[in-house]
Amino acid sequence: MAKSRRSDCPISFALDIFGDRWTLLVIRDLLFKGKSRYRDFFESEERIATNILADRLKSLEEHGIITRHVAPRNAGGVSYQLTAKGLDLAPMLVELILWSATHDPNTAAPPEFVATARQDRTSLLADITGSDR
């Protein structure tokens, strides 16, 4: 059964999916850090609790942002991958990185990434998503 919506506001819709402190970090790990397995996400520097991680992965799958792949027996377990809908978040995440790079003196954003994003965002996004989006 679908959750009831607070409103049809597009920002409210997005917050219903991404409005917690963990969901975008899971997407970040998939998009920028090449992580795809539960253990990979769990070992991220933010140290997400296992129950929260399991909940976020399930929610992202239910919303069609990621897909879950079960490998054949003895082939490595479960992995996750962004869907086209999930890859559509790349421009927003790049903008968040640029905003943070501008306003956070302690940012961990790699200077090369920031420079590339500022100079040629279209090519950067194509590289990140593997397409000409």
Steps between C-alpha positions, in 0.01 A plus 500: 500500500639840403567762764272797496662817372510826692448692177573495130785749542806371311734586788276314744498200264882495490527543877270202552765290324828677586419708807712317753869510577589164340323445168705741289819357651405154374435650156832687522680174570338333200554792265842634594676236709423182308341328797237239429482257791343531844838467672645778281228742611530391862874573496457860376653764726160616630444159665132442427328254733411166342125533558494848345708387203269205436198733521651756260599237244149353514341844463724594205409173332128555563525849346678364192826686572709183531470137400609207709687216332547162662805323364488127438605289796874536578530810280504775758152563639287808440597817318317823428501721194346835417212494253454766231279678753786487750755621247274800436608620847861555385457868400342580837779326690766680298328829586499408870872419479570836335290685756685326784837562336415870494362530852678232706864585578556137608350335193638167389396568140803429282622827344535332160137387511381847599704664224368256239142545619533876472667492157320222316201369694345333194802278433543425870138387529534286188808334655323445833181357354655324204272680256434823315220600737 
